Amino acid sequence: MNVKTTRVIQRLMGVLVVLTVLSRAGPLRAQTPTARIQELSGTVEVQLPGSSQWISASVGMDLEQSSIISTGLRSSATLLIGQSRIMVRPLTRLSIEELSAQQNTEQVSLFLRTGKVRVEVTPPQNGRTNFMLRSPQATNSVRGTTFEFDTVRLTVEEGRVWFAPSAGGSSALVRAGESSAYIEAAVLVSPPHAIVDLLRPELPPGTENGAAMPEPAPRPPSIGIDTGISVSW
């Protein structure tokens, strides 16, 4: 065997070693998503893990797991978690409960204490996202990308959302263009105007049906009802 043949064999062995290492490495694993403040307006504060102090938020700030973000009156913020966007509306308090990754799936769990958020879920390339949004009383399994939630009422713009009380009871599949609300231990799906009708207070005793009455204002949504939303692909 001449010197030239020996060098060719050595090069081929080097390539073989590289290919073997890559094949044993297996598929790419999802990276742990980060929560970053992409935009903000007005008064926005955050409470970092292990601290009881509130500090002013800033664009580009990274929020770790167990952080809390709070918006004031006429204030808002946009969080970028992985490739998903969470628009935090005014007078909202949102906790980041989990940011993790398992194999090719990123895990995101948020807790909406009060207020309203708009969510656009986008999974990583060639990966999956398990996205959960809770607030104390129902659970939603979401098949879609865009929805709004205010702890009680859910509006779906794209995809489908399975909406159900956490403690059991009636549940419903909410499709794009539909709304749902948690009212007195029941989940209802109907056009927005019908939900407003259901939220109106009852007429005073003795009032006859059809009697002229001033238009009642909608009952304000309950705060502190635990509801969860989960998103997966």
C-alpha positions in Angstrom: 0.0 0.0 0.0 1.5 3.3 -1.1 1.5 6.5 0.9 -1.2 8.1 -1.2 -3.6 5.2 -0.6 -2.9 5.3 3.1 -3.8 9.0 3.3 -7.1 8.5 1.5 -8.0 5.7 3.9 -7.2 7.9 6.8 -9.4 10.7 5.5 -12.3 8.3 5.0 -11.9 7.0 8.5 -12.0 10.6 9.8 -15.3 11.2 7.9 -16.7 8.0 9.2 -15.9 9.0 12.8 -17.6 12.4 12.3 -20.7 10.8 10.8 -20.9 8.2 13.7 -20.7 11.0 16.3 -23.5 13.0 14.6 -25.7 9.9 14.2 -25.4 9.1 17.9 -26.2 12.6 18.9 -29.8 12.1 17.7 -32.4 14.8 16.8 -31.9 18.3 18.0 -33.4 19.1 21.4 -35.6 22.1 22.0 -33.8 24.9 23.9 -35.3 26.3 27.1 -37.4 29.3 26.0 -36.6 32.7 27.4 -39.1 35.4 28.3 -38.0 38.8 27.0 -39.8 42.2 27.2 -40.1 43.2 23.5 -42.2 46.3 23.9 -43.8 48.4 26.7 -45.8 51.5 27.2 -46.7 53.4 30.4 -46.0 52.0 33.8 -44.8 48.4 33.7 -43.1 46.8 36.7 -41.7 43.3 37.4 -41.0 41.3 40.5 -38.0 39.0 40.1 -37.8 35.5 41.7 -37.0 35.6 45.4 -37.7 39.3 45.8 -40.7 41.2 47.2 -39.6 44.5 45.5 -41.2 45.8 42.3 -38.8 47.4 39.8 -39.4 49.3 36.6 -39.4 47.1 33.5 -37.3 47.9 30.4 -37.3 46.8 26.8 -34.9 43.9 26.4 -35.2 42.7 30.0 -35.2 38.9 30.4 -37.6 37.4 32.9 -36.8 34.2 34.6 -39.2 31.5 35.8 -41.2 32.7 38.8 -41.0 36.3 37.7 -44.2 38.5 37.7 -45.0 41.4 35.4 -47.6 44.0 36.2 -49.1 46.8 34.0 -50.7 50.0 35.2 -53.6 52.1 33.9 -53.2 52.8 30.2 -50.1 50.7 30.2 -49.1 47.5 28.3 -46.2 45.2 27.5 -45.3 42.6 24.9 -43.4 39.4 26.0 -41.6 37.2 23.5 -41.3 33.7 24.9 -39.5 31.5 22.4 -41.3 32.5 19.2 -44.6 33.1 20.9 -45.9 36.6 21.7 -48.0 37.6 24.8 -49.5 41.0 24.8 -50.2 42.1 28.4 -53.1 44.5 28.5 -53.5 47.4 31.0 -54.2 46.6 34.7 -52.9 43.0 34.3 -50.7 40.9 36.5 -49.1 37.8 34.9 -46.8 35.2 36.5 -44.2 33.1 34.7 -44.6 29.7 36.3 -42.5 27.5 34.0 -40.0 27.8 31.2 -38.4 24.5 30.3 -37.7 22.1 27.4 -38.0 18.3 27.1 -36.5 16.7 24.0 -38.0 18.7 21.1 -40.9 20.2 23.1 -40.7 23.6 24.9 -42.9 24.0 28.1 -44.4 27.3 28.9 -46.8 27.9 31.8 -48.3 31.3 32.8 -50.7 32.3 35.5 -53.0 35.2 34.8 -53.9 36.7 38.2 -56.0 39.5 36.9 -56.4 41.5 33.7 -56.3 40.4 30.1 -53.8 39.0 27.6 -53.6 38.3 23.9 -51.6 35.2 23.0 -50.0 34.2 19.6 -48.4 30.8 20.0 -45.7 29.8 17.5 -43.8 26.5 18.1 -40.1 26.3 17.4 -39.0 25.1 14.0 -39.3 21.3 13.8 -40.5 21.3 17.4 -43.6 21.5 19.6 -44.9 23.9 22.2 -46.9 23.0 25.3 -48.4 26.3 26.4 -50.5 26.7 29.5 -52.3 29.8 30.7 -54.1 29.5 34.0 -56.3 31.7 36.1 -58.2 30.1 38.9 -61.2 28.0 37.5 -61.2 26.4 34.0 -58.9 24.6 31.6 -58.6 25.2 27.9 -56.7 22.9 25.4 -55.9 25.1 22.5 -55.5 24.0 18.9 -54.6 27.2 17.2 -52.5 30.2 17.4 -54.3 33.4 18.5 -56.8 34.1 21.3 -57.6 36.6 24.1 -58.4 35.7 27.7 -59.3 37.8 30.7 -59.6 35.1 33.5 -63.3 34.6 32.7 -64.0 35.2 29.0 -62.2 33.7 26.0 -62.2 34.9 22.4 -60.6 32.8 19.7 -59.4 34.4 16.5 -57.6 31.5 14.9 -57.7 27.7 15.5 -59.8 25.9 18.2 -59.8 26.0 22.0 -61.3 23.4 24.3 -62.7 25.3 27.2 -63.7 23.5 30.5 -63.9 24.1 34.2 -61.0 22.6 36.2 -63.4 21.1 38.7 -65.5 19.4 36.1 -68.8 20.3 34.5 -69.8 21.3 31.0 -67.2 22.0 28.4 -67.1 23.4 24.9 -65.0 23.6 21.8 -64.6 27.2 20.9 -63.7 27.8 17.2 -62.3 30.8 15.4 -64.7 33.7 15.6 -66.4 32.4 18.7 -66.4 33.5 22.3 -66.9 31.6 25.6 -67.3 32.6 29.2 -67.2 30.9 32.6 -70.5 31.7 34.3 -71.7 30.1 37.5 -69.9 26.8 37.0 -70.8 26.5 33.4 -68.9 27.0 30.2 -71.0 28.7 27.5 -70.3 29.3 23.8 -72.2 31.9 22.0 -71.7 35.1 20.0 -70.3 38.0 22.1 -73.7 39.8 22.3 -75.3 36.7 23.8 -72.6 36.4 26.5 -73.3 40.1 27.4 -77.0 39.2 27.8 -76.1 36.3 30.1 -73.9 38.6 32.2 -76.7 41.1 32.8 -78.3 41.2 36.2 -81.8 39.7 36.7 -84.8 42.0 36.5 -86.2 43.2 39.9 -89.1 41.0 41.4 -92.5 42.0 40.1 -91.2 43.3 36.8 -93.3 42.0 33.9 -91.6 40.5 30.9 -91.5 43.0 28.1 -91.8 46.1 30.4 -89.8 49.1 29.4 -86.6 49.0 31.4 -83.4 51.0 31.1 -80.7 49.0 29.3 -78.7 47.3 32.1 -74.9 47.4 32.1 -73.0 44.1 31.8 -72.0 42.6 35.1 -68.2 43.1 35.5 -66.2 39.9 35.1 -65.2 38.0 38.2 -61.6 38.3 39.3 -59.8 35.5 41.1 -61.5 32.6 39.3 -58.9 30.1 38.3 -58.9 29.2 34.6 -56.2 27.5 32.6 -55.3 27.4 28.9 -53.0 24.8 27.4 -51.6 24.9 23.9 -49.8 22.1 22.2 -48.9 20.9 18.7 
